[in-house]
Amino acid sequence: MSILNDLVRDVASLLFPPRCAVCGEPLTRGERTVCTLCRATAPLTGYWREADNPVVRRCWGMVPVCQASGFLFFVRASGWRWLIHGFKYRGAWRTAREMGAWYGRYLRESGLYDDVEVVVPLPLHPFKRCRRGYNQSEYIAEGIAAQLGVEVDRRSVRRKLSPCSGSRASRSTMPLDPSCGGACTRCSAA
């Protein structure tokens, strides 16, 4: 059966070759989602190697975090922007999971994230989730969690306000405190 699967995959690759989600060039055997050249030249932050980085500092005072990091720098006129827009707006959720796994490998190798217990994706407003059909951050979280060997916790953070874009949204996500059993005003309102 494996020979038949390989044959079907090879014929499909001849007719519809898989392409790099960043540059659009055909992928070679063994490459997934992003070609080797684009991976080698990716605008990676390297923040996963630093305990004190700009992402952690940005979270101070908003939510209690032990570690935080960013994967890629945003480059406006690049294929990386199109890759992100693909899984954010065009239904390319498999790309989101693959990018999460790539990032998760870096997090695992850094050693700073060895004590992570869960990965928490940020929720979308229910209107946006309904319109898109999925939450891209859940797929990214699944990829990261698979590499770290932990679970994805989809219940600890809930969206309360603002169906507008995340870049313009108010800070409307709050971590719920499971120790209170829903008795505090913050958790009972959620």
Order of alpha helices (4+ residues) and beta strands (2+ residues): alpha-alpha-alpha-alpha-alpha-beta-alpha-alpha-beta-beta-beta-alpha
